[in-house]
């Protein structure tokens, strides 16, 4: 397994705390390392937070694992999926 290109160094915490830290760190990262596309994977807090940052910076977003739904709005992951898919420019599914 290869190492990541970047690590935002955001540890554990509440959903709100993690989201805020990820948004701040990822915006700083993209300011230093501009790009044309951000690819996000899955349904975790960083997936949603990085999507929001990219879209606000006018960067296209591709979401791997798009379209998965549990329809359980008590799950933070379901909210992350819905937000991410609604803003992503490209949706890549893993199942039919």
DRENZA-765663 format. One record per residue (C-alpha): x, y, z; residue in one letter; residue number from 1. Coordinates in steps of 0.5 Angstrom, whole numbers, plus 500, padded with zeros to 3 digits. Layout:
BEGIN
[node [X, Y, Z], "A", NUM] ...
END
This chain:
BEGIN
[node [500, 500, 500], "X", 1] [node [503, 507, 498], "X", 2] [node [503, 513, 503], "X", 3] [node [498, 518, 502], "X", 4] [node [500, 525, 498], "X", 5] [node [497, 529, 504], "X", 6] [node [495, 528, 511], "X", 7] [node [490, 533, 514], "X", 8] [node [492, 531, 522], "X", 9] [node [485, 531, 524], "X", 10] [node [484, 527, 530], "X", 11] [node [478, 524, 533], "X", 12] [node [472, 528, 536], "X", 13] [node [465, 530, 535], "X", 14] [node [462, 530, 528], "X", 15] [node [462, 538, 528], "X", 16] [node [469, 539, 531], "X", 17] [node [472, 534, 526], "X", 18] [node [468, 537, 520], "X", 19] [node [470, 544, 522], "X", 20] [node [478, 542, 523], "X", 21] [node [477, 538, 516], "X", 22] [node [474, 544, 512], "X", 23] [node [480, 549, 515], "X", 24] [node [485, 544, 514], "X", 25] [node [483, 542, 507], "X", 26] [node [482, 549, 504], "X", 27] [node [489, 551, 507], "X", 28] [node [492, 545, 503], "X", 29] [node [488, 546, 496], "X", 30] [node [490, 554, 497], "X", 31] [node [497, 551, 497], "X", 32] [node [496, 545, 492], "X", 33] [node [491, 547, 487], "X", 34] [node [488, 542, 483], "X", 35] [node [482, 541, 477], "X", 36] [node [479, 535, 481], "X", 37] [node [478, 533, 488], "X", 38] [node [476, 525, 488], "X", 39] [node [473, 523, 495], "X", 40] [node [471, 516, 497], "X", 41] [node [466, 513, 501], "X", 42] [node [461, 516, 506], "X", 43] [node [465, 519, 512], "X", 44] [node [466, 526, 515], "X", 45] [node [472, 527, 511], "X", 46] [node [468, 525, 504], "X", 47] [node [463, 530, 506], "X", 48] [node [467, 536, 508], "X", 49] [node [472, 536, 503], "X", 50] [node [467, 536, 498], "X", 51] [node [464, 542, 501], "X", 52] [node [471, 545, 501], "X", 53] [node [472, 543, 493], "X", 54] [node [465, 546, 491], "X", 55] [node [466, 553, 495], "X", 56] [node [473, 553, 491], "X", 57] [node [470, 552, 484], "X", 58] [node [473, 545, 484], "X", 59] [node [470, 539, 481], "X", 60] [node [468, 533, 485], "X", 61] [node [468, 526, 483], "X", 62] [node [465, 521, 488], "X", 63] [node [467, 514, 489], "X", 64] [node [462, 509, 492], "X", 65] [node [456, 514, 490], "X", 66] [node [449, 512, 490], "X", 67] [node [449, 508, 496], "X", 68] [node [443, 509, 501], "X", 69] [node [441, 506, 507], "X", 70] [node [435, 511, 508], "X", 71] [node [436, 512, 515], "X", 72] [node [437, 519, 517], "X", 73] [node [440, 517, 524], "X", 74] [node [446, 515, 521], "X", 75] [node [451, 521, 520], "X", 76] [node [454, 517, 514], "X", 77] [node [447, 517, 510], "X", 78] [node [447, 525, 511], "X", 79] [node [454, 525, 509], "X", 80] [node [452, 521, 502], "X", 81] [node [447, 525, 501], "X", 82] [node [451, 532, 501], "X", 83] [node [456, 529, 497], "X", 84] [node [452, 526, 492], "X", 85] [node [448, 532, 491], "X", 86] [node [454, 537, 490], "X", 87] [node [459, 532, 486], "X", 88] [node [460, 533, 479], "X", 89] [node [462, 526, 477], "X", 90] [node [458, 520, 481], "X", 91] [node [462, 513, 481], "X", 92] [node [458, 507, 483], "X", 93] [node [461, 500, 486], "X", 94] [node [454, 496, 485], "X", 95] [node [449, 496, 480], "X", 96] 
END
